[in-house]
Amino acid sequence: DVHYVNSAEQLSRILKLHYNDSIGAMQLLNESALQNPTSDLPWNAMSNIYLQGKDTLNAVRTMEKAAELNPNVGVRLRNLAIYFSTHGDPVKANYYNSLLQQQQAEAAKKQKLLGTEKK
């Protein structure tokens, strides 16, 4: 998909910029999120930048937005479930665990349909 490639290339440039100018990178990511409202990529990149800056609250907020837009990334769902479990929010922890289980079940079903299930 051409749009995906262009978005990925743009995000790569933004992340490189982040190492020299985090504020500028975040501004570009926010602009990208506005231009691509259904893409989880800018939100995921923002989350990574916040994590590198040790801003956990904003990292989780942006990670949740990315998960809302694309609930098919198991690692992200697992990270959110663990975060909320260890921070005393069992409702959100259970929510993300259930999304993770659904995602894993769907992936297993696809593998079975393609004949690539693990034996």
All heavy atoms as an XYZ file, in Angstrom:
940
protein
N       0.850     -1.182      0.000
C       0.000      0.000      0.000
C       0.890      1.238      0.000
O       1.724      1.426      0.885
C      -0.906     -0.025      1.223
C      -1.905      1.111      1.257
O      -1.800      2.034      0.441
O      -2.786      1.061      2.119
N       0.723      2.080     -0.987
C       1.556      3.277     -1.155
C       1.435      4.203      0.051
O       2.426      4.759      0.520
C       1.160      4.030     -2.446
C       1.879      5.351     -2.553
C       1.439      3.170     -3.658
N       0.221      4.370      0.574
C       0.030      5.265      1.718
C       0.780      4.754      2.941
O       1.364      5.521      3.688
C      -1.462      5.419      2.041
C      -2.218      6.076      0.935
N      -2.020      7.388      0.580
C      -3.155      5.585      0.099
C      -2.806      7.684     -0.430
N      -3.509      6.609     -0.750
N       0.770      3.419      3.134
C       1.482      2.841      4.265
C       2.978      3.083      4.123
O       3.635      3.483      5.073
C       1.190      1.344      4.387
C       1.904      0.717      5.540
C       1.390      0.806      6.831
C       3.110      0.048      5.366
C       2.048      0.251      7.902
C       3.771     -0.507      6.434
C       3.233     -0.404      7.697
O       3.901     -0.964      8.762
N       3.511      2.869      2.940
C       4.952      3.073      2.710
C       5.308      4.529      2.955
O       6.284      4.829      3.642
C       5.355      2.623      1.288
C       6.783      3.033      0.986
C       5.185      1.125      1.153
N       4.513      5.461      2.415
C       4.787      6.876      2.629
C       4.725      7.225      4.109
O       5.555      7.972      4.612
C       3.805      7.745      1.840
C       4.076      7.691      0.351
O       5.174      7.360     -0.078
N       3.072      8.008     -0.428
N       3.732      6.692      4.818
C       3.609      6.953      6.253
C       4.809      6.388      6.996
O       5.352      7.036      7.887
C       2.320      6.339      6.804
O       1.199      6.959      6.250
N       5.210      5.180      6.647
C       6.349      4.564      7.315
C       7.624      5.355      7.069
O       8.427      5.552      7.978
C       6.508      3.115      6.865
N       7.812      5.812      5.839
C       8.990      6.617      5.528
C       8.964      7.930      6.298
O       9.983      8.365      6.834
C       9.068      6.896      4.025
C       9.423      5.686      3.208
C       9.338      5.918      1.719
O       8.932      7.024      1.290
O       9.678      4.985      0.974
N       7.795      8.547      6.369
C       7.659      9.804      7.107
C       7.952      9.573      8.593
O       8.668     10.360      9.213
C       6.251     10.373      6.924
C       6.040     11.690      7.641
C       4.617     12.212      7.471
O       3.748     11.536      6.957
N       4.403     13.419      7.937
N       7.430      8.504      9.140
C       7.683      8.209     10.551
C       9.157      7.939     10.806
O       9.699      8.340     11.839
C       6.840      7.024     11.016
C       5.364      7.325     11.210
C       4.607      6.049     11.541
C       5.148      8.353     12.303
N       9.804      7.280      9.873
C      11.237      7.033     10.019
C      12.002      8.350     10.097
O      12.885      8.518     10.951
C      11.733      6.201      8.838
O      13.122      6.025      8.924
N      11.648      9.292      9.224
C      12.308     10.614      9.269
C      12.007     11.333     10.585
O      12.873     11.968     11.178
C      11.857     11.458      8.081
C      12.439     11.010      6.755
C      12.198     12.034      5.659
N      10.798     12.272      5.389
C      10.053     11.565      4.540
N      10.594     10.570      3.875
N       8.777     11.861      4.348
N      10.771     11.212     11.064
C      10.385     11.868     12.314
C      11.166     11.282     13.481
O      11.646     12.016     14.353
C       8.865     11.747     12.538
C       8.117     12.605     11.517
C       8.488     12.152     13.968
C       6.625     12.338     11.457
N      11.295      9.968     13.512
C      12.018      9.346     14.621
C      13.490      9.720     14.595
O      14.103      9.912     15.640
C      11.827      7.834     14.605
C      10.407      7.393     14.947
C      10.271      5.882     14.817
C      10.011      7.845     16.342
N      14.056      9.854     13.403
C      15.439     10.329     13.317
C      15.536     11.756     13.849
O      16.467     12.103     14.565
C      15.951     10.251     11.879
C      16.240      8.852     11.427
C      16.719      8.829      9.991
C      16.890      7.407      9.502
N      17.227      7.341      8.093
N      14.555     12.577     13.517
C      14.504     13.949     14.007
C      14.398     13.974     15.530
O      14.994     14.819     16.190
C      13.312     14.692     13.383
C      12.983     16.080     13.930
C      14.123     17.043     13.645
C      11.686     16.595     13.320
N      13.672     13.023     16.078
C      13.460     12.958     17.527
C      14.780     12.988     18.294
O      14.880     13.614     19.341
C      12.668     11.707     17.890
C      12.878     11.242     19.294
N      12.514     11.994     20.395
C      13.427     10.107     19.780
C      12.835     11.323     21.493
N      13.380     10.187     21.143
N      15.787     12.325     17.778
C      17.053     12.264     18.504
C      17.703     13.635     18.624
O      18.502     13.872     19.515
C      17.992     11.256     17.850
C      17.464      9.851     17.991
C      16.949      9.176     16.904
C      17.425      9.225     19.236
C      16.436      7.884     17.039
C      16.904      7.950     19.377
C      16.427      7.289     18.280
O      15.910      6.037     18.423
N      17.351     14.554     17.740
C      17.899     15.907     17.794
C      16.884     16.937     18.277
O      17.260     17.989     18.767
C      18.407     16.329     16.404
C      19.530     15.451     15.934
O      20.424     15.123     16.701
N      19.470     15.041     14.691
N      15.582     16.634     18.121
C      14.545     17.617     18.422
C      13.239     16.903     18.755
O      12.367     16.744     17.903
C      14.364     18.547     17.209
C      13.292     19.608     17.420
O      12.830     19.786     18.559
O      12.926     20.257     16.428
N      13.085     16.480     19.998
C      11.890     15.739     20.407
C      10.620     16.549     20.232
O       9.589     16.030     19.812
C      11.996     15.298     21.876
O      12.975     14.329     22.014
N      10.678     17.833     20.530
C       9.491     18.677     20.406
C       9.062     18.775     18.944
O       7.884     18.633     18.615
C       9.735     20.066     21.022
C       9.930     19.935     22.533
C       8.596     21.023     20.697
C      10.417     21.194     23.222
N      10.008     18.964     18.062
C       9.695     19.017     16.631
C       9.139     17.699     16.126
O       8.183     17.678     15.336
N       9.702     16.611     16.601
C       9.209     15.292     16.192
C       7.773     15.088     16.657
O       6.926     14.596     15.906
C      10.111     14.198     16.746
N       7.484     15.490     17.888
C       6.132     15.330     18.416
C       5.144     16.207     17.644
O       4.009     15.789     17.387
C       6.091     15.653     19.905
C       6.831     14.640     20.752
S       6.197     12.968     20.587
C       4.865     13.041     21.756
N       5.559     17.403     17.255
C       4.671     18.268     16.464
C       4.347     17.613     15.122
O       3.199     17.615     14.681
C       5.306     19.641     16.260
C       5.333     20.480     17.516
C       6.158     21.749     17.365
O       7.019     21.854     16.503
N       5.892     22.720     18.234
N       5.364     17.032     14.484
C       5.134     16.357     13.208
C       4.248     15.124     13.383
O       3.390     14.847     12.540
C       6.470     15.965     12.572
C       7.312     17.107     12.034
C       8.685     16.607     11.603
C       6.609     17.795     10.872
N       4.433     14.408     14.470
C       3.597     13.231     14.718
C       2.146     13.623     14.980
O       1.223     12.950     14.517
C       4.157     12.414     15.886
C       5.426     11.629     15.567
C       6.088     11.129     16.838
C       5.114     10.486     14.615
N       1.940     14.701     15.724
C       0.582     15.181     15.944
C      -0.069     15.583     14.628
O      -1.245     15.289     14.384
C       0.565     16.350     16.939
C       0.598     15.879     18.365
O      -0.220     15.066     18.772
N       1.553     16.378     19.131
N       0.691     16.239     13.770
C       0.183     16.624     12.452
C      -0.142     15.375     11.627
O      -1.180     15.303     10.966
C       1.222     17.480     11.725
C       0.758     18.021     10.404
C       1.813     18.920      9.763
O       2.361     19.782     10.463
O       2.073     18.729      8.554
N       0.722     14.383     11.698
C       0.493     13.132     10.980
C      -0.765     12.427     11.489
O      -1.544     11.886     10.703
C       1.707     12.212     11.140
O       1.474     10.982     10.507
N      -0.985     12.471     12.805
C      -2.182     11.855     13.384
C      -3.446     12.558     12.889
O      -4.467     11.906     12.640
C      -2.107     11.885     14.903
N      -3.371     13.872     12.727
C      -4.524     14.616     12.207
C      -4.779     14.297     10.733
O      -5.925     14.190     10.302
C      -4.310     16.120     12.383
C      -4.377     16.650     13.811
C      -3.958     18.118     13.862
C      -5.787     16.475     14.380
N      -3.713     14.144      9.970
C      -3.845     13.865      8.540
C      -4.231     12.420      8.268
O      -4.802     12.114      7.227
C      -2.545     14.203      7.811
C      -2.248     15.680      7.758
C      -0.894     15.982      7.130
O      -0.185     15.093      6.689
N      -0.537     17.254      7.096
N      -3.888     11.521      9.189
C      -4.161     10.087      9.032
C      -4.912      9.587     10.267
O      -4.362      8.824     11.065
C      -2.851      9.313      8.874
C      -2.022      9.837      7.721
O      -2.412      9.699      6.579
N      -0.894     10.464      8.036
N      -6.160     10.009     10.444
C      -6.870      9.732     11.701
C      -7.146      8.260     11.984
O      -7.450      7.912     13.125
C      -8.170     10.520     11.560
C      -8.348     10.733     10.103
C      -6.966     10.775      9.507
N      -7.007      7.390     10.993
C      -7.250      5.966     11.236
C      -5.958      5.175     11.431
O      -6.000      3.975     11.653
C      -8.055      5.340     10.079
O      -7.311      5.485      8.863
C      -9.418      5.998      9.941
N      -4.826      5.837     11.368
C      -3.536      5.157     11.503
C      -3.058      5.148     12.950
O      -3.064      6.172     13.630
C      -2.484      5.841     10.629
O      -1.222      5.241     10.835
N      -2.598      3.996     13.382
C      -2.024      3.876     14.720
C      -0.536      4.235     14.737
O       0.047      4.424     15.803
C      -2.214      2.466     15.269
C      -1.460      1.407     14.477
O      -1.493      1.458     13.231
O      -0.843      0.520     15.095
N       0.077      4.353     13.563
C       1.527      4.558     13.490
C       2.012      5.827     14.199
O       2.971      5.761     14.979
C       1.999      4.541     12.039
C       1.828      3.209     11.301
C       2.232      3.355      9.840
C       2.613      2.117     11.974
N       1.387      6.995     13.982
C       1.900      8.171     14.690
C       1.730      8.056     16.209
O       2.597      8.487     16.967
C       1.100      9.339     14.126
C       0.081      8.790     13.213
C       0.342      7.340     13.029
N       0.609      7.463     16.635
C       0.366      7.312     18.075
C       1.379      6.359     18.703
O       1.855      6.585     19.812
C      -1.063      6.835     18.311
C      -2.053      7.850     17.866
C      -2.762      7.855     16.684
C      -2.420      9.045     18.548
N      -3.538      8.980     16.616
C      -3.353      9.728     17.748
C      -2.050      9.606     19.770
C      -3.925     10.936     18.121
C      -2.620     10.812     20.147
C      -3.539     11.468     19.328
N       1.712      5.303     17.987
C       2.707      4.362     18.480
C       4.077      5.025     18.581
O       4.804      4.841     19.562
C       2.767      3.139     17.560
C       3.476      1.989     18.199
O       3.011      1.467     19.200
N       4.598      1.601     17.632
N       4.420      5.830     17.574
C       5.707      6.535     17.606
C       5.746      7.545     18.745
O       6.766      7.680     19.435
C       5.954      7.229     16.261
N       4.622      8.249     18.966
C       4.569      9.195     20.097
C       4.769      8.459     21.409
O       5.495      8.923     22.301
C       3.220      9.924     20.122
C       3.104     11.040     19.121
S       1.575     11.973     19.359
C       0.580     11.307     18.041
N       4.139      7.307     21.529
C       4.275      6.510     22.753
C       5.739      6.145     23.002
O       6.234      6.250     24.125
C       3.419      5.248     22.646
O       3.551      4.462     23.800
N       6.430      5.735     21.950
C       7.848      5.380     22.088
C       8.688      6.582     22.529
O       9.581      6.447     23.370
C       8.383      4.805     20.778
C       7.839      3.424     20.512
O       7.505      2.680     21.427
N       7.718      3.082     19.245
N       8.397      7.742     21.967
C       9.151      8.942     22.346
C       8.875      9.285     23.806
O       9.789      9.607     24.570
C       8.824     10.122     21.408
C       9.407      9.835     20.012
C       9.385     11.435     21.964
C       8.978     10.829     18.947
N       7.606      9.212     24.210
C       7.277      9.477     25.617
C       7.975      8.481     26.542
O       8.482      8.853     27.601
C       5.772      9.426     25.848
C       5.019     10.651     25.406
C       3.911     10.546     24.576
C       5.403     11.931     25.817
C       3.201     11.668     24.173
C       4.704     13.061     25.417
C       3.605     12.919     24.600
O       2.910     14.035     24.209
N       8.003      7.210     26.146
C       8.687      6.206     26.981
C      10.174      6.512     27.110
O      10.744      6.400     28.196
C       8.492      4.803     26.397
C       7.143      4.160     26.649
C       7.015      2.863     25.855
C       6.939      3.898     28.137
N      10.792      6.911     26.003
C      12.215      7.247     26.051
C      12.466      8.448     26.949
O      13.515      8.543     27.580
C      12.754      7.509     24.641
C      12.829      6.261     23.811
C      13.182      6.546     22.367
O      13.357      7.682     21.963
N      13.276      5.490     21.572
N      11.483      9.348     27.008
C      11.595     10.513     27.882
C      11.103     10.264     29.293
O      11.015     11.193     30.089
N      10.762      9.008     29.596
C      10.291      8.584     30.914
C       8.988      9.283     31.332
O       8.730      9.485     32.507
C      11.376      8.757     31.966
C      12.637      7.966     31.628
C      13.598      7.905     32.765
C      14.900      7.226     32.438
N      14.959      6.179     31.523
N       8.152      9.624     30.343
C       6.837     10.214     30.582
C       5.800      9.100     30.417
O       5.143      8.978     29.388
C       6.589     11.357     29.595
C       5.274     12.083     29.840
O       4.434     11.586     30.624
O       5.069     13.137     29.223
N       5.665      8.289     31.454
C       4.832      7.096     31.390
C       3.360      7.410     31.151
O       2.696      6.727     30.372
C       4.983      6.268     32.682
O       6.371      6.014     32.893
C       4.252      4.957     32.596
N       2.841      8.438     31.809
C       1.415      8.740     31.658
C       1.040      9.070     30.219
O       0.047      8.556     29.690
C       1.007      9.875     32.596
C       1.058      9.538     34.084
C       0.685     10.757     34.927
C       0.153      8.364     34.409
N       1.826      9.910     29.568
C       1.546     10.225     28.167
C       1.859      9.049     27.251
O       1.191      8.865     26.234
C       2.294     11.483     27.726
C       1.574     12.734     28.161
O       0.367     12.850     28.037
N       2.323     13.683     28.690
N       2.853      8.259     27.620
C       3.161      7.063     26.826
C       1.965      6.109     26.833
O       1.567      5.593     25.783
C       4.405      6.362     27.366
N       1.373      5.904     27.992
C       0.224      4.997     28.095
C      -0.973      5.597     27.367
O      -1.703      4.893     26.652
C      -0.092      4.691     29.574
C      -1.427      3.985     29.721
C       1.024      3.854     30.176
N      -1.185      6.892     27.513
C      -2.308      7.559     26.846
C      -2.214      7.378     25.326
O      -3.194      7.030     24.670
C      -2.320      9.052     27.214
C      -3.435      9.858     26.558
C      -3.331     11.345     26.892
N      -2.077     11.957     26.497
C      -1.764     12.346     25.257
N      -2.622     12.195     24.279
N      -0.597     12.909     25.001
N      -1.039      7.598     24.767
C      -0.885      7.482     23.317
C      -0.887      6.011     22.879
O      -1.362      5.690     21.793
C       0.393      8.197     22.832
O       1.514      7.745     23.582
C       0.256      9.709     22.980
N      -0.398      5.121     23.737
C      -0.435      3.692     23.424
C      -1.885      3.198     23.392
O      -2.258      2.389     22.544
C       0.370      2.902     24.455
C       0.650      1.465     24.049
S       1.608      0.546     25.280
C       3.133      1.476     25.309
N      -2.702      3.716     24.308
C      -4.121      3.354     24.298
C      -4.805      3.830     23.020
O      -5.639      3.124     22.451
C      -4.842      3.928     25.514
C      -4.582      3.158     26.787
C      -5.507      3.597     27.895
O      -5.299      4.704     28.446
O      -6.448      2.834     28.211
N      -4.468      5.031     22.564
C      -5.040      5.547     21.322
C      -4.619      4.663     20.152
O      -5.441      4.332     19.284
C      -4.610      7.005     21.094
C      -5.163      7.619     19.836
C      -6.673      7.727     19.858
C      -7.198      8.424     18.615
N      -8.644      8.494     18.579
N      -3.369      4.253     20.126
C      -2.894      3.363     19.062
C      -3.648      2.029     19.108
O      -4.043      1.498     18.072
C      -1.388      3.139     19.191
N      -3.879      1.511     20.309
C      -4.603      0.246     20.460
C      -6.061      0.389     20.037
O      -6.652     -0.544     19.487
C      -4.513     -0.242     21.900
N      -6.637      1.551     20.290
C      -8.017      1.811     19.870
C      -8.112      1.770     18.341
O      -9.066      1.214     17.781
C      -8.456      3.177     20.389
C      -9.811      3.640     19.939
C     -10.073      5.089     20.347
O      -9.725      5.476     21.476
O     -10.613      5.834     19.508
N      -7.126      2.347     17.676
C      -7.129      2.400     16.220
C      -6.755      1.064     15.587
O      -7.220      0.734     14.495
C      -6.183      3.496     15.732
C      -6.626      4.912     16.080
C      -5.497      5.905     15.820
C      -7.870      5.298     15.301
N      -5.891      0.310     16.252
C      -5.452     -0.981     15.724
C      -5.283     -1.961     16.882
O      -4.209     -2.045     17.481
C      -4.139     -0.833     14.957
C      -3.658     -2.148     14.383
O      -4.312     -3.189     14.510
N      -2.501     -2.133     13.749
N      -6.347     -2.708     17.187
C      -6.279     -3.646     18.310
C      -5.635     -4.986     17.950
O      -5.834     -5.973     18.649
C      -7.760     -3.826     18.675
C      -8.478     -3.647     17.386
C      -7.681     -2.611     16.619
N      -4.865     -5.021     16.879
C      -4.273     -6.273     16.417
C      -2.779     -6.386     16.684
O      -2.117     -7.213     16.075
C      -4.550     -6.442     14.917
C      -6.032     -6.528     14.636
O      -6.755     -7.232     15.322
N      -6.487     -5.788     13.650
N      -2.268     -5.556     17.568
C      -0.838     -5.617     17.901
C      -0.722     -6.213     19.303
O      -0.935     -5.532     20.306
C      -0.183     -4.224     17.819
C       1.294     -4.299     18.188
C      -0.354     -3.635     16.430
N      -0.404     -7.510     19.345
C      -0.389     -8.238     20.600
C       0.557     -7.675     21.636
O       0.212     -7.596     22.825
N       1.731     -7.271     21.228
C       2.716     -6.739     22.176
C       2.169     -5.489     22.869
O       2.304     -5.328     24.081
C       4.060     -6.433     21.471
C       5.007     -5.689     22.379
C       4.689     -7.710     20.970
N       1.545     -4.628     22.097
C       0.984     -3.402     22.666
C      -0.129     -3.733     23.667
O      -0.193     -3.163     24.754
C       0.464     -2.510     21.541
C      -0.122     -1.221     22.026
C      -0.369     -0.211     20.923
N      -1.029     -0.746     19.758
C      -0.730     -0.388     18.502
N       0.215      0.475     18.252
N      -1.392     -0.897     17.485
N      -1.007     -4.667     23.304
C      -2.095     -5.057     24.207
C      -1.554     -5.669     25.492
O      -2.031     -5.374     26.587
C      -3.036     -6.036     23.500
C      -3.761     -5.494     22.266
C      -4.524     -6.609     21.570
C      -4.671     -4.334     22.632
N      -0.531     -6.512     25.355
C       0.077     -7.144     26.533
C       0.727     -6.075     27.421
O       0.574     -6.095     28.636
C       1.098     -8.197     26.107
C       1.708     -8.944     27.283
C       2.624    -10.116     26.907
N       3.403     -9.958     25.698
C       3.107    -10.536     24.522
N       2.047    -11.291     24.400
N       3.892    -10.343     23.481
N       1.420     -5.128     26.813
C       2.057     -4.070     27.602
C       1.028     -3.241     28.364
O       1.233     -2.892     29.528
C       2.907     -3.170     26.712
C       4.170     -3.845     26.234
O       4.597     -4.851     26.789
N       4.769     -3.308     25.194
N      -0.087     -2.926     27.710
C      -1.138     -2.162     28.387
C      -1.760     -2.983     29.523
O      -2.006     -2.453     30.611
C      -2.204     -1.718     27.387
C      -1.784     -0.572     26.466
C      -2.749     -0.435     25.296
C      -1.674      0.738     27.246
N      -2.014     -4.256     29.277
C      -2.586     -5.112     30.326
C      -1.656     -5.182     31.533
O      -2.105     -5.062     32.685
C      -2.855     -6.514     29.773
N      -0.377     -5.351     31.284
C       0.600     -5.415     32.383
C       0.655     -4.085     33.116
O       0.661     -4.044     34.355
C       1.996     -5.818     31.846
C       1.973     -7.276     31.383
C       3.073     -5.596     32.913
C       3.204     -7.686     30.589
N       0.683     -2.985     32.376
C       0.746     -1.669     33.007
C      -0.439     -1.475     33.943
O      -0.269     -1.098     35.108
C       0.784     -0.556     31.954
C       0.697      0.818     32.587
C       1.844      1.425     33.090
C      -0.520      1.474     32.726
C       1.768      2.660     33.713
C      -0.600      2.710     33.343
C       0.550      3.302     33.836
O       0.471      4.520     34.464
N      -1.641     -1.705     33.446
C      -2.820     -1.455     34.269
C      -2.934     -2.454     35.418
O      -3.405     -2.100     36.501
C      -4.084     -1.420     33.409
C      -4.161     -0.166     32.585
C      -4.098     -0.206     31.213
C      -4.280      1.074     33.204
C      -4.153      0.953     30.455
C      -4.326      2.250     32.466
C      -4.264      2.190     31.088
N      -2.466     -3.664     35.208
C      -2.469     -4.652     36.286
C      -1.546     -4.225     37.422
O      -1.910     -4.319     38.604
C      -2.036     -6.013     35.738
O      -1.991     -6.959     36.772
N      -0.383     -3.732     37.067
C       0.590     -3.337     38.100
C       0.304     -1.958     38.683
O       0.893     -1.583     39.683
C       2.033     -3.358     37.539
O       2.127     -2.475     36.435
C       2.445     -4.755     37.137
N      -0.619     -1.212     38.058
C      -0.960      0.119     38.566
C      -2.377      0.168     39.142
O      -2.972      1.241     39.237
C      -0.768      1.173     37.472
C       0.667      1.468     37.213
N       1.458      0.682     36.401
C       1.472      2.448     37.678
C       2.682      1.171     36.385
N       2.726      2.243     37.147
N      -2.889     -0.993     39.523
C      -4.129     -1.047     40.275
C      -5.403     -0.751     39.518
O      -6.372     -0.273     40.097
N      -5.434     -1.043     38.224
C      -6.653     -0.841     37.447
C      -7.040     -2.174     36.793
O      -6.793     -2.394     35.602
C      -6.448      0.244     36.388
C      -7.752      0.705     35.749
O      -8.744     -0.057     35.775
O      -7.773      1.832     35.217
N      -7.651     -3.070     37.580
C      -7.972     -4.395     37.044
C      -8.995     -4.369     35.912
O      -8.989     -5.244     35.055
C      -8.511     -5.162     38.251
C      -8.959     -4.115     39.210
C      -8.070     -2.926     38.974
N      -9.859     -3.361     35.882
C     -10.855     -3.281     34.809
C     -10.156     -3.089     33.459
O     -10.424     -3.816     32.493
C     -11.875     -2.152     35.085
C     -12.797     -1.950     33.893
C     -12.682     -2.458     36.340
N      -9.236     -2.127     33.407
C      -8.511     -1.902     32.146
C      -7.567     -3.066     31.851
O      -7.392     -3.440     30.682
C      -7.746     -0.580     32.185
C      -8.618      0.608     31.880
C      -7.780      1.836     31.585
C      -8.661      2.964     31.079
N      -7.855      4.131     30.704
N      -6.953     -3.623     32.868
C      -6.067     -4.778     32.657
C      -6.851     -5.926     32.027
O      -6.394     -6.542     31.059
C      -5.435     -5.212     33.971
N      -8.038     -6.202     32.555
C      -8.872     -7.273     32.000
C      -9.328     -6.950     30.587
O      -9.406     -7.837     29.736
C     -10.080     -7.530     32.906
C      -9.683     -8.210     34.199
O      -8.660     -8.869     34.279
N     -10.497     -8.034     35.222
N      -9.634     -5.691     30.344
C     -10.053     -5.273     29.007
C      -8.949     -5.570     27.986
O      -9.204     -6.182     26.940
C     -10.412     -3.785     29.005
C     -10.644     -3.222     27.632
C     -11.799     -3.534     26.919
C      -9.709     -2.376     27.040
C     -12.015     -3.017     25.649
C      -9.929     -1.867     25.771
C     -11.079     -2.187     25.084
O     -11.283     -1.681     23.820
N      -7.731     -5.144     28.289
C      -6.646     -5.366     27.337
C      -6.251     -6.833     27.249
O      -5.878     -7.319     26.177
C      -5.444     -4.461     27.648
C      -5.739     -3.035     27.269
C      -5.918     -2.050     28.231
C      -5.895     -2.671     25.937
C      -6.225     -0.744     27.870
C      -6.213     -1.372     25.570
C      -6.373     -0.422     26.536
O      -6.696      0.872     26.168
N      -6.372     -7.573     28.350
C      -6.135     -9.020     28.290
C      -7.162     -9.701     27.394
O      -6.821    -10.604     26.627
C      -6.169     -9.635     29.696
C      -4.810     -9.641     30.348
O      -3.798     -9.872     29.685
N      -4.774     -9.394     31.636
N      -8.429     -9.280     27.470
C      -9.455     -9.899     26.627
C      -9.219     -9.557     25.158
O      -9.393    -10.414     24.284
C     -10.862     -9.501     27.074
O     -11.130     -8.151     26.796
N      -8.810     -8.317     24.866
C      -8.461     -7.966     23.478
C      -7.295     -8.808     22.980
O      -7.288     -9.274     21.838
C      -8.109     -6.483     23.363
C      -9.249     -5.478     23.415
C      -8.697     -4.057     23.304
C     -10.266     -5.725     22.314
N      -6.307     -9.012     23.847
C      -5.144     -9.825     23.485
C      -5.567    -11.257     23.179
O      -5.136    -11.840     22.184
C      -4.100     -9.792     24.604
C      -2.868    -10.668     24.403
C      -2.105    -10.266     23.144
C      -1.965    -10.573     25.634
N      -6.431    -11.812     24.014
C      -6.902    -13.183     23.781
C      -7.675    -13.287     22.470
O      -7.509    -14.251     21.718
C      -7.742    -13.661     24.959
C      -6.923    -13.893     26.204
C      -7.772    -14.141     27.440
O      -8.994    -14.050     27.406
N      -7.118    -14.461     28.545
N      -8.496    -12.285     22.174
C      -9.231    -12.269     20.909
C      -8.262    -12.197     19.730
O      -8.424    -12.917     18.735
C     -10.181    -11.070     20.850
C     -11.375    -11.165     21.749
C     -12.181     -9.860     21.772
O     -11.903     -8.934     21.021
N     -13.161     -9.796     22.641
N      -7.269    -11.342     19.866
C      -6.288    -11.172     18.791
C      -5.521    -12.472     18.572
O      -5.300    -12.895     17.442
C      -5.334    -10.016     19.140
C      -4.381     -9.626     18.042
C      -3.030    -10.297     18.146
O      -2.607    -10.750     19.199
N      -2.357    -10.395     17.031
N      -5.139    -13.144     19.657
C      -4.405    -14.405     19.539
C      -5.275    -15.503     18.931
O      -4.805    -16.293     18.117
C      -3.874    -14.830     20.902
C      -2.754    -13.942     21.402
C      -2.349    -14.236     22.842
O      -3.144    -14.735     23.635
N      -1.117    -13.896     23.181
N      -6.561    -15.537     19.318
C      -7.480    -16.533     18.759
C      -7.664    -16.314     17.259
O      -7.685    -17.270     16.478
C      -8.817    -16.483     19.488
N      -7.799    -15.044     16.853
C      -7.945    -14.740     15.430
C      -6.685    -15.106     14.657
O      -6.762    -15.634     13.546
C      -8.291    -13.268     15.236
C      -9.697    -12.921     15.683
C      -9.995    -11.428     15.626
O      -9.277    -10.689     14.929
O     -10.960    -11.013     16.291
N      -5.531    -14.839     15.241
C      -4.267    -15.181     14.574
C      -4.140    -16.702     14.436
O      -3.714    -17.193     13.384
C      -3.084    -14.612     15.356
N      -4.529    -17.447     15.474
C      -4.470    -18.909     15.408
C      -5.430    -19.445     14.348
O      -5.095    -20.376     13.601
C      -4.803    -19.500     16.776
N      -6.608    -18.834     14.247
C      -7.590    -19.255     13.239
C      -7.043    -19.012     11.838
O      -7.160    -19.868     10.958
C      -8.887    -18.473     13.427
C     -10.013    -18.951     12.518
C     -11.239    -18.054     12.566
C     -11.906    -18.053     13.905
N     -13.166    -17.258     13.909
N      -6.389    -17.862     11.637
C      -5.807    -17.559     10.329
C      -4.695    -18.542      9.989
O      -4.586    -19.003      8.862
C      -5.271    -16.124     10.295
C      -6.351    -15.076     10.198
C      -5.766    -13.673     10.169
C      -6.853    -12.629     10.186
N      -6.294    -11.274     10.268
N      -3.877    -18.876     10.987
C      -2.802    -19.836     10.752
C      -3.363    -21.185     10.363
O      -2.843    -21.852      9.465
C      -1.925    -19.980     11.986
C      -0.974    -18.830     12.207
C      -0.111    -19.026     13.423
O      -0.459    -19.757     14.350
N       1.033    -18.361     13.445
N      -4.435    -21.581     11.039
C      -5.051    -22.879     10.726
C      -5.609    -22.863      9.313
O      -5.446    -23.828      8.565
C      -6.142    -23.190     11.735
C      -6.693    -24.576     11.609
C      -7.640    -24.914     12.740
C      -8.080    -26.353     12.623
N      -8.944    -26.752     13.697
N      -6.275    -21.765      8.932
C      -6.826    -21.662      7.585
C      -5.748    -21.701      6.512
O      -5.933    -22.244      5.431
C      -7.654    -20.381      7.432
C      -8.987    -20.354      8.150
C      -9.607    -18.961      8.074
C      -9.942    -21.387      7.560
N      -4.598    -21.118      6.849
C      -3.490    -21.102      5.888
C      -2.650    -22.366      5.963
O      -1.724    -22.551      5.183
C      -2.593    -19.873      6.153
C      -3.251    -18.513      5.899
C      -2.335    -17.392      6.369
C      -3.603    -18.350      4.432
N      -2.948    -23.221      6.930
C      -2.197    -24.465      7.077
C      -0.824    -24.263      7.654
O       0.078    -25.055      7.428
N      -0.645    -23.164      8.417
C       0.683    -22.872      8.986
C       0.670    -22.946     10.502
O       1.535    -22.360     11.144
C       1.161    -21.473      8.551
O       0.201    -20.501      9.006
C       1.332    -21.377      7.056
N      -0.336    -23.661     11.078
C      -0.383    -23.709     12.532
C       0.837    -24.451     13.067
O       1.405    -25.311     12.423
C      -1.681    -24.373     13.032
C      -1.792    -25.836     12.739
C      -2.451    -26.162     11.397
O      -2.675    -25.262     10.580
O      -2.698    -27.342     11.161
N       1.220    -24.077     14.300
C       2.378    -24.698     14.932
C       1.972    -26.069     15.463
O       0.902    -26.244     16.008
C       2.887    -23.810     16.076
C       3.413    -22.496     15.578
C       3.853    -21.633     16.720
C       4.307    -20.277     16.178
N       4.608    -19.344     17.233
N       2.851    -27.030     15.277
C       2.555    -28.408     15.728
C       3.456    -28.795     16.859
O       4.473    -28.308     17.091
C       2.706    -29.379     14.566
C       1.727    -29.031     13.459
C       1.837    -29.995     12.328
C       0.863    -29.527     11.253
N       0.531    -30.456     10.291
